[in-house]
């Protein structure tokens, strides 16, 4: 592939990512609602449980690291857990209960009414994310789904942040931006 072709490809990808972000900017109400829910839970002594598969698992870990550590401001640590990080738990639950329950079972163990369950799935249809959101709803957690276009997760969760794009890379790029925005809004609310 010639350098000019590579450059054109890079420019096209950046423009597609910018366009996906612009579409999201046209409807930020759910983002503000999600930040408020997270802030309210943390103020009340609750926690955030985040989960997803593959790149979404990495995004959940990144988000939790920002909450427990800090985003931009020095502040107290906030309670948050990524449910995809403990291989012993994941493999035991997958073996004993099936992969569809690896997150739901952890919500049963750690989730309390008023906590926040944040499920991340680009398709909106990851069975283990759907099951976890259902379990979280049943247990009185506030549920947030971070998805691409469509899928069942947005209909299960109380708050749906859906990215209007069909390509997984573009959806994931907007997801990380949204997670950063949530961190910023929560830090502003709790430390303003």
Buried (B, 14 or more C-beta within 10 A) or exposed (E): EEEEEEEEEEEEBEEBBEEBBEBBEEEEEBBEBBBBBBBBBBEEEBBBBBBBBBBBBBBBBBBBBBBBEBBEEEEEEBBBBBBBEEEEBBEEBBEEEEBBBBBBBBBBEBBBEBBBBBBBBBBBBBBBBBBBBBBBBEBEBBBBBBBBBBBBBBEBBBBBBBBBBEBBEBBBBBBBBBBBBBBBBBBBBBEE
